[in-house]
Amino acid sequence: MCNFQLQSKNSTDNENEPSLFYMLEKVMRQVEYQCLIDLQSNRIDPLYKELCLIISETLLLKSNDFIKVNGSIVRANLIKEVFSKLQNNHLRLVFDNFHSVSGRVYNKKAYLRTALYNAVFELESSCVNDFCIAMTD
């Protein structure tokens, strides 16, 4: 069971804009949040909820807004399109990569937003690389 509260209302004061928590619910369905459970501890790491919140917040941006990703300022519609493709395997990649960082991450939210964006493009090559490493061991 996810530890988040569902909004009874799906929008903010402006009836045309969904609320953050309504969008969070949609994102959790998109990434199949329950699949992120760690079978040993029988819980979902809180970092996965943070990732879902970052995705949700980004998806709520206006398409003509700008956002910084990968050190570049780009239109939000591009980021939103990429984020709409995220699945739980992308979040696992970001989770694993984040936990393997040896230095301090000073702007965690910006780092994770960029990592989520890159995950869509890097998932396959990461799997191939992991397979090749496993075959040489």
C-alpha positions as CSV (number, residue, x, y, z in Angstrom):
1,M,0.0,0.0,0.0
2,C,1.4,3.4,-1.0
3,N,1.8,5.8,1.9
4,F,0.2,8.8,0.1
5,Q,-3.2,10.5,0.5
6,L,-5.4,10.8,-2.5
7,Q,-7.0,14.1,-3.1
8,S,-10.8,14.0,-3.2
9,K,-10.6,16.9,-5.6
10,N,-8.5,16.6,-8.7
11,S,-7.6,20.2,-9.1
12,T,-6.2,23.3,-7.4
13,D,-8.1,26.5,-7.0
14,N,-8.0,26.9,-10.8
15,E,-10.4,24.1,-11.9
16,N,-8.5,23.6,-15.1
17,E,-5.2,22.7,-13.4
18,P,-4.8,19.3,-11.7
19,S,-3.2,19.4,-8.2
20,L,0.2,18.0,-7.5
21,F,-1.2,15.1,-5.5
22,Y,-3.7,14.2,-8.2
23,M,-0.8,14.2,-10.7
24,L,1.3,12.1,-8.2
25,E,-1.4,9.5,-8.2
26,K,-1.4,9.4,-12.0
27,V,2.4,9.2,-12.1
28,M,2.4,6.3,-9.5
29,R,0.0,4.4,-11.8
30,Q,2.2,5.2,-14.9
31,V,5.4,3.8,-13.3
32,E,3.5,1.0,-11.5
33,Y,4.7,2.2,-8.1
34,Q,3.9,-1.0,-6.3
35,C,6.4,-2.9,-8.5
36,L,9.2,-0.8,-6.8
37,I,8.8,-2.7,-3.5
38,D,12.0,-4.2,-2.1
39,L,11.2,-7.8,-1.5
40,Q,13.7,-8.2,1.3
41,S,12.5,-5.3,3.4
42,N,8.9,-5.4,2.0
43,R,8.8,-1.7,1.6
44,I,9.3,1.0,-1.1
45,D,12.3,3.2,-0.6
46,P,11.2,6.9,0.0
47,L,13.5,8.0,-2.9
48,Y,11.0,6.5,-5.3
49,K,8.2,8.8,-4.0
50,E,10.6,11.7,-4.4
51,L,11.2,10.7,-8.0
52,C,7.4,10.5,-8.6
53,L,6.9,13.9,-7.0
54,I,9.6,15.4,-9.3
55,I,7.9,13.9,-12.3
56,S,4.5,15.1,-11.2
57,E,5.7,18.7,-10.6
58,T,7.4,18.7,-14.0
59,L,4.3,17.4,-15.8
60,L,2.3,20.2,-14.2
61,L,4.4,22.9,-15.9
62,K,2.9,24.9,-18.7
63,S,4.3,23.7,-22.1
64,N,5.8,27.1,-22.8
65,D,7.6,27.3,-19.5
66,F,11.3,26.7,-19.4
67,I,13.2,24.3,-17.2
68,K,16.9,23.5,-16.6
69,V,17.9,19.9,-17.5
70,N,21.4,18.6,-18.3
71,G,22.7,22.1,-17.8
72,S,20.6,23.5,-20.6
73,I,17.4,25.5,-20.4
74,V,14.7,23.9,-22.5
75,R,11.0,24.2,-23.0
76,A,9.0,22.2,-20.5
77,N,7.0,20.5,-23.3
78,L,10.1,18.5,-24.3
79,I,10.8,17.4,-20.7
80,K,7.1,16.6,-20.2
81,E,7.1,14.4,-23.4
82,V,10.2,12.5,-22.2
83,F,8.8,12.1,-18.6
84,S,5.5,10.7,-20.0
85,K,7.6,7.7,-21.1
86,L,9.1,6.9,-17.7
87,Q,8.4,3.5,-16.3
88,N,9.5,1.7,-13.1
89,N,12.6,0.3,-14.8
90,H,13.7,3.9,-15.5
91,L,13.2,4.8,-11.8
92,R,15.2,1.8,-10.7
93,L,18.1,2.9,-13.0
94,V,18.0,6.4,-11.4
95,F,17.7,4.9,-7.9
96,D,20.7,2.6,-8.5
97,N,22.8,5.4,-10.1
98,F,22.0,7.8,-7.3
99,H,23.1,5.4,-4.7
100,S,26.4,4.7,-6.5
101,V,27.4,8.4,-6.5
102,S,30.5,8.8,-4.4
103,G,30.4,12.5,-4.0
104,R,27.9,14.9,-2.4
105,V,24.9,15.9,-4.5
106,Y,24.3,19.6,-3.7
107,N,21.1,20.2,-5.7
108,K,19.4,16.8,-5.3
109,K,16.2,17.8,-7.1
110,A,18.0,19.2,-10.2
111,Y,20.3,16.1,-10.2
112,L,17.3,13.7,-10.0
113,R,15.3,15.6,-12.7
114,T,18.3,15.4,-15.1
115,A,18.8,11.7,-14.2
116,L,15.1,11.0,-14.9
117,Y,15.4,12.7,-18.2
118,N,18.5,10.8,-19.2
119,A,17.1,7.5,-18.0
120,V,14.7,7.4,-21.0
121,F,17.7,7.6,-23.3
122,E,20.1,5.4,-21.4
123,L,18.1,2.4,-20.1
124,E,18.9,0.1,-22.9
125,S,22.6,0.8,-23.1
126,S,22.8,0.5,-19.4
127,C,21.3,-3.0,-19.6
128,V,23.6,-4.0,-22.4
129,N,26.6,-2.7,-20.5
130,D,25.5,-4.6,-17.3
131,F,25.1,-7.8,-19.4
132,C,28.5,-7.4,-21.0
133,I,30.2,-6.9,-17.6
134,A,28.4,-10.0,-16.2
135,M,29.6,-12.1,-19.2
136,T,33.2,-11.2,-18.6
137,D,33.1,-12.1,-14.9
